[in-house]
């Protein structure tokens, strides 16, 4: 699902809201999530999941083409851990899809 598809679905479910208002809400939420993660804070949305940022140490890697050693600098990695409700819904829907597909 793209951002524009998300906004269209939200506008469809909330017909009393203008498209501009839905777009402003989605952009505001994304901006807030981005700035919170950029500042190193954790985000937890109950039933959906949690986002966190961790630091990956610098290391020596290998160039797969030449086999030469390459220094890989440290960097920050974004992690998402799905909540229980999300995992259950995804697993239930995948099971139904698999069953229908097998028929």
PEBEL-V839523 format. One record per residue. N is the residue number from 0. RES is the residue in three letters. OMEGA is omega as a letter, one per 20 degrees, with the letter a starting at -180 (* if undefined). BURIAL is + if it has 24 or more other ideal C-beta (glycine too) atoms within 12 Angstrom, else -. Layout:
BEGIN
N&RES&OMEGA&BURIAL ; N&RES&OMEGA&BURIAL
END
This chain:
BEGIN
0&UNK&r&- ; 1&UNK&r&- ; 2&UNK&r&- ; 3&UNK&r&- ; 4&UNK&r&- ; 5&UNK&r&- ; 6&UNK&r&+ ; 7&UNK&r&- ; 8&UNK&r&- ; 9&UNK&r&+ ; 10&UNK&r&- ; 11&UNK&a&- ; 12&UNK&a&- ; 13&UNK&a&- ; 14&UNK&r&- ; 15&UNK&r&- ; 16&UNK&r&- ; 17&UNK&r&- ; 18&UNK&r&- ; 19&UNK&a&- ; 20&UNK&r&- ; 21&UNK&r&+ ; 22&UNK&r&- ; 23&UNK&a&- ; 24&UNK&a&- ; 25&UNK&r&+ ; 26&UNK&r&- ; 27&UNK&r&- ; 28&UNK&a&- ; 29&UNK&r&- ; 30&UNK&r&- ; 31&UNK&r&- ; 32&UNK&a&+ ; 33&UNK&a&- ; 34&UNK&r&- ; 35&UNK&r&- ; 36&UNK&r&+ ; 37&UNK&r&- ; 38&UNK&r&- ; 39&UNK&a&- ; 40&UNK&r&- ; 41&UNK&r&- ; 42&UNK&r&+ ; 43&UNK&r&- ; 44&UNK&a&- ; 45&UNK&r&- ; 46&UNK&a&- ; 47&UNK&r&- ; 48&UNK&a&- ; 49&UNK&r&- ; 50&UNK&r&+ ; 51&UNK&r&- ; 52&UNK&r&- ; 53&UNK&a&- ; 54&UNK&r&- ; 55&UNK&a&- ; 56&UNK&r&- ; 57&UNK&a&- ; 58&UNK&r&- ; 59&UNK&r&- ; 60&UNK&r&- ; 61&UNK&r&- ; 62&UNK&a&- ; 63&UNK&a&- ; 64&UNK&a&- ; 65&UNK&a&- ; 66&UNK&r&- ; 67&UNK&r&- ; 68&UNK&a&- ; 69&UNK&r&- ; 70&UNK&r&- ; 71&UNK&a&- ; 72&UNK&r&- ; 73&UNK&r&- ; 74&UNK&r&- ; 75&UNK&a&- ; 76&UNK&r&- ; 77&UNK&r&- ; 78&UNK&r&- ; 79&UNK&r&- ; 80&UNK&a&- ; 81&UNK&r&- ; 82&UNK&a&- ; 83&UNK&a&- ; 84&UNK&a&- ; 85&UNK&r&- ; 86&UNK&a&- ; 87&UNK&a&- ; 88&UNK&r&- ; 89&UNK&r&- ; 90&UNK&r&- ; 91&UNK&a&- ; 92&UNK&r&- ; 93&UNK&r&- ; 94&UNK&r&- ; 95&UNK&a&- ; 96&UNK&a&- ; 97&UNK&a&- ; 98&UNK&r&- ; 99&UNK&a&- ; 100&UNK&a&- ; 101&UNK&a&- ; 102&UNK&*&-
END
